[in-house]
Amino acid sequence: MKKYINEKFPHFLHGGDYNPEQWINTKEIWDEDMRLMNLANCNEMTVGIFSWATIEPEEGVFDFSFLDEIIDKVYAAGGRVILATPSGARPRWLAEKYPEVLRVTEMGEKKKYGGRHNHCYTSPVYREKVRIINTKLAERYGKHPAVIAWHLSNEYGGVCYCPLCEAAFKKFVAKRYHNDINELNTQWWSTFWSHNYRSFDDVEFPSPLGEKSIHGLTLDFKRFTSYQTTDFMKSEIAAIKAVCPDLPVTTNMMGFYDTINYWEMGEELDIASWDSYPQWHSPNHETQIISTALCHDFYRSLKGRSYLLMESAPGLVNWHEYNKLKRPGVDRVNGLMAIAHGSDSVQYFQWRKSRGSSEKFHGAVVDHEGTENTRVFNEVKKTGATLKAIDEICGTGVVSRVAIVYDWENRWALQDAQGFQRREKKYTDTLRTYYKKLWSRGISVDITNLHRDLSKYDLVIAPMQYMVDEESISNIEAYVRNGGIFYTTYMLGMVNENDLCYLGGFPAKNLKDVFGIWNEEIDTLYPGETVKIVGADGKEYSAVDNCELIHARGAKVLAEYASEFYAGRPALTVNEYGKGKAYYQAFRDDGSVWADILDTLVSTLGLEEAIPTPLPNMVTAHIREDGENRYLFVENYSGTEISGLSLGKEWKDMESGEISNKVDLKDFDIKIFKNLL
């Protein structure tokens, strides 16, 4: 069954951020934009993101005339609008009259007006002013036929250390520890260095001027920052939904942005969306591709349905260290990559280049030159033509029997942990290593966390799951006992949700029984050091960075260390537990061990590969489906042309109409096929 972003417009969205207020004194450009929108095969504009000062130039004085005109023009031209709330950049009068809305730095300095995202999410004044303008926007445009969704603010983020936030933090902590200061002292282990708290009034932000050594404090501050940001967003949603409850809401998130736990923020949204800006053609090209694919799968998994690519760059960005142009055809690949993973849109920042300020050289569909006679415009036009040709795919889903665990709080705790590699634990790098082996075989992957239902997956991979709470432990145990295959690595279950070490040996509690091992020590290797690993079949591998010294307690040993003083000790194990199996990899490597285990699992679990044939390096495939039809995306990021790649069976090319069981792919190319019924 198909599920659209808005049932009233069952099509892929192709468009992007439009800032017509920048051209309010040259309105002939507005009409030209409508002509160009159609010429570029675009059908959507996101408006109002940075429009607050134009809509409310003085407190309580509102002027919606430019929005009235633009929304009507887009609709008359056949397009649709995603309407933004303007809270991402407040007007000057608001900061001058109510200085409490401005943020305070970690060093206690009050920020001046300027930039964007310089507002306190706790401030009652800011929340009220946002509520007022959001309500007025909803009342005026909530039933306009052009408006198909709400775009909340813009890239929520940042941290504030003002007195309002600190008071809210004290309340947050008191609630978390049930108003029991003894519980806080226990969970934060504050007797260390004699830092006991006498009451919740003693709690202050972590600061270089004060306390930064209590990991429970720094972890809870990160939780608070994420919570407070999400709570602010919820207040925005409440204002919108009070007037137009049926219009979906989204906000543009940013990959695996560190400051906000998107698992929690995503719970409040109807649709997930994100801004994707990979560094195409860079020296770390493969990492960029795999990281972007991983993020696409996360945003599809966040709501378990299609999502929106809210921003991407036409041509180039202006804020990377080196701002390289996308080569011909790459705009199409960039957009269709998202579609392959489950997006129902290809949207850009920005539609028309800003004439001045910091983004005047950022890529746009319409250049300063102002016409359709540019390479980038015609690249966008071609992308739009492809989206029209495959429009029937819109609303379809992705089915995954494999999941990888990504955990914000685990990442935060690892970052703060003083041990192992002190500064860089490589958590996301390690996730990417395991993900790439699945991506390279065209095996569909969901991203999940250990508080979600795992039972729908045949295989769950959870690298470096250092932090586990009681719910996570129970979820892992039940999943394996009931027949699941769980693959994990070194550092499993070392601390609880407040970063307190578990007693009784690692991994925590009955995870030792689930995996049939216990971890006595962990050795951290210097850069360039390796430790030899030998499998039961005699195959050799190299460990880097981390090697745990584990004991088998019933688990079958699949590989052992073959160098260092711990030679002969288990390095890779599998344990039968209940109806399932639990794998434990006690060391980091380049993914070779996991690739060999995956070979076995693909066969024993019957995991579907989108194309049942070995794929060349940096070539992959994905499937979307709706219960009746299946759609195959074959993608080439290899740097070379691919000829005669077998598809395993005959498919119909959705653009050419040709039927074939093979495909030729240019470098940076994607082809889309439909199953033959």
Summary of the structure (lengths in Angstrom):
residues: 677
radius of gyration: 26.3
end to end distance: 16.9
largest distance: 77.2
contacts: 2304
relative contact order: 0.08
helix: 33%
strand: 23%
